[in-house]
Amino acid sequence: MNLQYISDGEGETTGVFIPIKEWNKLRKKITDIELELDDIPDWHEDVVRERLVGYEKNPGSALDFDDTLDEIEKLL
């Protein structure tokens, strides 16, 4: 298999690129792979949609991810 690894600026592997021919071979071998890709529950999609509507109404209410993570880590 001819995989290409994707790395960030620090050299840490962050992903894998699979050529389409290889992907199609995998899809034939692993019959449930499509189910795994599309297995997002409806309730989860509904929650995300609701949150997007809330954000669009008040974008200033969003928290910065890094700042929020720092605050959580202080509490641990």
ABEGO torsion letter per residue (X at the ends): XBBBBBBBAAGBBABBBBBAAAAAAAAAABAAAAAAAABBBAAAAAAAAAAAAAAAABAAABBBAAAAAAAAAAAX
